[in-house]
């Protein structure tokens, strides 16, 4: 198991428990910056009576991950970036004497479509919650708002109003709503994204870094960008920072084509009061986990028992979601037995 920094307990526990339920031993490598919770989990498993050697923990950075992926293991679960996930998938398909199982869970570029019949207040709340929660550092974060032209101006105004409510500050301060991005590389990526947005589009709110004497960390403003050309990298690439691109469309058909024109297919949201439109969205959107009219989060916020978070296309190699009805069976080998007992005289 190779897991990322952002949900260090959930993204380690889910696949590890599934693998152990199926009879496997596990070697787990957590993200190097959030590994303490994994160490605590390993201690609790031993304290609970799990035999030594069933759950094994390896800490370290990229070098440790590469060594684990290149080792003589029977299968792998990787949760992380699209670029690294593709390399691991290819290596496990071709890098040994036979293909080995690889469950590759990658990122998302998750759209929320707002139709002309939508409740735009609910849409604005849901989109900003999904775009800026955890500083946008979730694979399910909403990074694209695709809005029908009839409600575009009003929707953009509501999005700006809701974005103003996201007060940046120390997470320990109860008055703050959004903390820093995780690392220096994320901080640098945000600055690069802002430069591209200023050059190629229009920043309607945000766009500043806030690292000063009062905020000693990688603090950035939640940002909304409009008027980017079709196919721009900020529309197609996962940034993992609090940045939302708003796009204008002419119809639901145009919106669905725009939303599906990407390599990712993790989550997607839709806001409409028209049941026919809702069914069209459900039938045609190319994503594994869907949310309709959800003000609590346009593309985020599902929990085990409610949604299983399967990823399609470049967001997942199996199309099977964690803790879903077909998840555990991925860690099993199927074997057919044919046995003949001869009668003895």
Secondary structure, 3 states (H helix, E strand, C coil): CECCCCCCCHHHHHHHHHHHHCCCCEEEECCCCCCHHHHHHHHHHHHCCCCCCCEEECCCCHHHHHHHHCCCCCEEEEECCHHHHHHHHHHHHHCCCCCCEEEEECCCCEEEEECCCCCHHHHHHHHHHHHHHHHHCCCCCEEEEEEECCCHHHHHHHHHHHHCCCCECCCCCCCCCECCCCCHHHHHHHHHHHHHHHHHCEEEECCCECCCCCCCCCCECCEEEECCCCCCHHHHCCCCCCEEEEEEECCHHHHHHHHHCCCEECEEEEECCCHHHHHHHHHHCCCCEEEECCCCCCCCCCCCCCCCCCCEECCECCCCCCCCCCCHHHHCCCCCCCCCCCCCC
